[in-house]
Amino acid sequence: MTSRRRLLRSLGRRGDARLAVLILALIVLSSLAAPLYARVVAVDPFASDIAGSTWRDGKRVDLMQPNDNPLHLGLSPIGPSWRFGPYMLGADSQGRDVAARVLYGGRNSLLISVSSALLCLALAATIGVCAGYFGGWIDLALSRMLDILWAIPVYLFAISLSVVTVGHGLNLGLVRVSADNLLIPIFIIALVYVPYAARPLRARALSLARAEFVMAAKSLGASPWRILCREILPNLADTLIVLAPLVTALCLLAESALSFLSLGVQAPAASWGSIIQDGEGLLYTRPAVAIAPGLAIVATVLALNMLGDALRAALNPKERR
């Protein structure tokens, strides 16, 4: 039995792994179906429609309703109907369909978090392997660089980088990235979590560099590049697999925090964090605007952590026995 089949069989025996995969599959499929939902219910989740109306219980009602206070001063968006159709979760302060925006926001949040995690692990693996295998001054320089990044609080570092790039974009000489491009939050979030992933990868590479099979490869005259590609990196796969869902969960939380502060996904695009910001002023009248994306974040992060724990247990020979 191959290691891949053994891993899948071990995960299949765990109820928490099956539940995590089911939750993640439902969230991903729902987010991918966002354009289909918007087309079926005939709503535009990105266009303001304060003066619009919709059908509710067989009659035409305005999207913006008078407040429930005694004087009926001000307007509040229409509340949720809890039935499949237009404005199933109600409208936000701009008259936009909350359900459609949550689905579209999930596409951006998941894309940014997964891309950031992959980029973070790629950078961390490169730094960790070079530091752990070559040692000496290379290990010293890279370790001190990681210590400097480790000393900076994650969200303070991310906010500082976002403030610099959100107004003017990112100018890399021949390449210029606009401020509303998703590559900017992807790069920022990946960068701030590199030290957290590089440390365990460096420790693993350091132990592998002293392993007998690596010493045997060196004695046979194998080049450092061949040893890294054929001996070190394949044995780091287990660590990378375990880190992947955990780093993705951290990246999702960071993306939501930056978007909540208007430093991540820029309007008119949406993410779960920016939708929570839209619903901040409606918590007492239309709480579903903020609660719906908040529950999506909680469910996704919980499922990713459950999957990470299940992978760690499945790849640990002692726990597997």
C-alpha positions in Angstrom: 0.0 0.0 0.0 1.4 3.4 -1.0 1.9 6.1 1.6 -0.9 8.2 -0.1 -3.4 5.4 0.1 -2.4 4.7 3.7 -2.9 8.4 4.5 -6.3 8.5 2.9 -7.4 5.3 4.6 -6.2 6.6 8.0 -8.1 9.9 7.4 -11.2 8.0 6.4 -11.4 6.2 9.7 -11.5 9.5 11.6 -14.8 11.2 12.1 -13.3 14.6 12.6 -11.5 14.4 9.3 -14.7 13.4 7.5 -16.6 16.2 9.1 -13.9 18.8 8.3 -13.7 17.7 4.6 -17.5 17.8 4.4 -17.7 21.4 5.8 -14.8 22.6 3.6 -16.4 21.0 0.5 -19.8 22.7 1.2 -18.1 26.1 1.7 -16.0 25.8 -1.4 -18.9 24.6 -3.6 -21.2 27.3 -2.3 -18.6 30.0 -3.0 -18.1 28.6 -6.5 -21.8 28.7 -7.1 -22.0 32.4 -6.3 -22.6 33.5 -9.9 -25.2 30.9 -10.4 -27.1 32.0 -7.2 -26.9 35.7 -8.3 -28.3 34.7 -11.8 -31.1 32.6 -10.4 -32.4 35.2 -7.9 -31.6 38.1 -10.3 -29.6 40.3 -8.0 -26.4 42.3 -8.4 -24.3 41.9 -5.2 -22.0 44.8 -6.1 -24.4 47.5 -7.2 -26.0 49.9 -4.7 -29.8 49.7 -4.8 -31.1 51.9 -2.0 -34.2 52.9 -3.9 -35.0 49.4 -5.1 -37.7 46.9 -4.1 -38.4 43.2 -4.0 -41.3 40.8 -3.7 -41.9 39.5 -0.2 -45.0 37.4 0.7 -46.8 38.3 -2.5 -46.4 42.0 -2.4 -43.8 44.6 -3.4 -41.7 46.0 -0.6 -38.9 48.6 -0.5 -35.4 47.4 0.3 -35.0 50.2 2.8 -37.6 50.2 5.5 -38.4 52.8 8.3 -36.7 52.0 11.6 -38.6 50.3 14.3 -38.0 53.1 16.8 -41.1 55.0 18.1 -40.6 57.9 15.8 -39.6 55.7 12.8 -36.7 57.9 12.0 -34.1 56.8 9.5 -34.1 53.7 7.3 -32.9 50.1 7.8 -32.4 47.5 5.1 -35.0 44.8 4.7 -34.5 41.8 7.0 -33.9 38.2 6.0 -36.7 36.0 4.7 -34.9 32.7 5.5 -36.3 31.3 2.3 -34.3 30.6 -0.9 -34.7 33.6 -3.2 -33.8 37.2 -3.4 -32.5 38.7 -0.1 -32.7 35.4 1.7 -30.4 36.9 4.4 -31.7 40.5 3.9 -30.0 43.5 2.5 -27.1 45.6 3.7 -27.0 49.4 4.1 -26.5 49.8 0.3 -29.5 47.6 -0.6 -27.3 44.7 -1.8 -28.2 41.1 -1.3 -26.3 39.8 1.7 -26.4 36.1 0.8 -25.0 36.8 -2.7 -22.2 39.0 -1.2 -21.3 36.3 1.4 -20.9 33.7 -1.5 -18.9 36.1 -3.6 -16.9 37.2 -0.5 -16.1 33.5 0.2 -14.5 33.3 -3.3 -12.1 36.1 -2.5 -11.4 35.1 1.1 -10.7 31.5 0.2 -8.6 32.5 -2.9 -6.5 34.8 -0.8 -6.0 32.5 2.1 -5.1 29.4 0.1 -2.8 31.4 -2.2 -1.1 33.1 0.8 -0.6 29.7 2.5 0.9 28.2 -0.6 3.3 31.1 -1.1 4.1 31.2 2.6 5.0 27.5 2.7 7.1 27.8 -0.5 9.1 30.7 1.0 9.3 29.0 4.4 10.4 25.7 2.8 13.1 27.5 0.8 14.5 29.4 3.8 14.1 26.5 6.2 15.8 23.9 4.0 18.7 26.3 3.1 19.2 27.2 6.8 18.9 23.6 8.1 21.0 21.8 5.4 23.8 24.2 4.6 24.2 25.6 8.2 27.1 27.9 9.0 26.8 31.6 8.0 23.8 30.8 5.8 21.9 29.4 8.8 23.0 32.3 11.0 21.9 35.0 8.5 18.5 33.4 7.7 17.8 32.6 11.4 18.5 36.2 12.4 16.3 37.5 9.7 13.5 35.2 10.9 14.1 36.4 14.5 13.6 40.0 13.4 10.3 39.2 11.6 9.2 37.0 14.5 9.7 39.9 16.9 7.2 42.1 15.0 3.5 41.4 15.9 1.8 39.7 13.0 -1.2 42.1 12.6 0.9 45.2 13.2 3.3 44.1 10.5 0.5 43.2 8.1 -1.3 46.5 8.8 1.9 48.5 8.3 2.5 46.9 4.9 -1.1 47.2 3.9 -1.2 51.0 4.7 1.8 51.5 2.5 0.4 49.6 -0.5 -3.3 50.2 -0.3 -3.1 53.9 -1.4 -0.5 53.7 -4.1 -0.3 50.1 -5.1 3.0 48.2 -5.4 5.7 49.4 -7.8 8.3 46.8 -8.6 10.1 48.6 -11.4 8.9 46.9 -14.6 5.8 45.5 -12.9 3.2 47.7 -11.2 0.4 46.2 -9.1 -2.7 48.3 -8.5 -4.0 48.8 -5.0 -7.2 46.8 -5.7 -5.3 43.8 -7.0 -5.6 40.6 -4.9 -1.9 39.9 -5.3 -1.1 42.6 -2.7 -3.0 41.0 0.3 -1.8 37.6 -0.9 1.9 38.7 -0.8 1.5 40.6 2.5 -0.2 37.8 4.4 2.2 35.2 3.1 5.2 37.3 4.1 4.1 37.9 7.7 3.6 34.1 8.4 6.9 32.9 6.9 8.8 32.9 10.2 6.1 30.7 11.9 6.3 28.1 9.2 10.0 28.3 8.5 11.1 27.4 12.1 9.6 23.9 12.2 10.8 23.3 8.6 14.3 24.4 9.5 14.4 22.1 12.5 13.2 19.2 10.4 15.8 19.9 7.7 18.5 20.2 10.3 17.7 16.7 11.6 17.4 15.3 8.1 20.8 16.7 7.2 22.4 14.5 9.8 20.4 11.4 8.9 22.3 8.3 7.7 20.7 8.2 4.2 21.9 11.8 3.6 25.4 11.0 4.8 25.4 7.9 2.5 24.3 10.1 -0.5 27.1 12.6 0.3 29.7 9.7 0.5 28.6 8.5 -2.9 29.3 12.0 -4.3 25.8 13.3 -4.8 25.6 17.0 -5.3 23.9 19.3 -2.8 21.1 20.0 -5.3 20.4 16.3 -5.8 20.4 15.7 -2.1 18.0 18.5 -1.5 15.6 17.4 -4.3 15.8 13.6 -3.7 16.4 13.2 0.0 15.5 16.4 2.0 12.4 17.8 0.3 10.5 14.4 0.0 11.0 13.9 3.7 9.6 17.4 4.4 6.3 16.5 2.7 4.7 15.3 5.9 5.5 18.5 7.8 4.2 20.6 4.8 1.0 18.6 4.6 0.3 19.2 8.3 1.2 22.9 8.2 -0.9 23.6 5.1 -4.4 23.7 6.6 -3.2 25.4 9.8 -1.4 28.1 7.9 -4.4 28.5 5.6 -6.6 29.1 8.7 -4.2 31.8 10.0 -4.1 33.4 6.6 -7.9 33.5 6.5 -8.1 35.2 9.8 -5.5 37.7 8.7 -7.3 38.5 5.5 -10.6 39.0 7.3 -8.9 41.4 9.8 -7.3 43.4 7.0 -10.5 43.6 5.0 -12.4 44.6 8.1 -10.0 47.5 8.4 -10.4 48.4 4.7 -6.8 47.3 4.1 -7.5 44.1 2.3 -10.0 43.5 -0.5 -11.1 46.8 -1.9 -14.6 47.8 -2.9 -16.6 47.0 -5.0 -15.2 43.5 -4.5 -16.2 41.8 -1.2 -14.7 39.4 1.3 -16.0 38.0 4.5 -14.1 40.6 6.5 -15.4 43.6 4.5 -19.0 42.3 4.8 -18.6 42.2 8.5 -17.5 45.8 8.4 -20.6 46.6 6.3 -22.8 45.1 9.0 -21.0 46.7 11.9 -23.5 49.6 12.0 -26.5 47.2 11.6 -25.8 44.9 14.6 -28.8 46.0 16.5 -31.3 46.2 13.6 -30.0 43.7 11.0 -27.4 41.4 12.7 -27.5 38.8 9.9 -25.4 41.1 7.8 -22.4 40.7 10.1 -23.3 37.3 11.6 -23.5 35.4 8.3 -19.9 36.0 7.2 -18.7 35.7 10.8 -20.2 32.2 10.9 -18.6 31.3 7.6 -15.2 32.3 9.0 -15.7 30.3 12.2 -16.8 27.2 10.3 -13.9 27.4 7.8 -11.2 28.0 10.4 -12.6 25.3 12.7 -12.7 22.8 9.8 -9.2 23.6 8.7 -7.9 23.1 12.3 -9.7 19.8 12.6 -8.2 18.7 9.3 -4.8 19.8 10.4 -5.1 17.8 13.7 -6.4 14.8 11.8 -3.4 14.9 9.3 -1.0 15.2 12.2 -2.4 12.2 13.8 -2.6 10.2 10.6 1.1 10.9 9.8 2.3 10.2 13.3 3.2 6.4 13.4 2.6 6.2 17.2 -0.9 7.7 17.0 -1.7 5.7 13.9 -0.9 2.5 15.8 
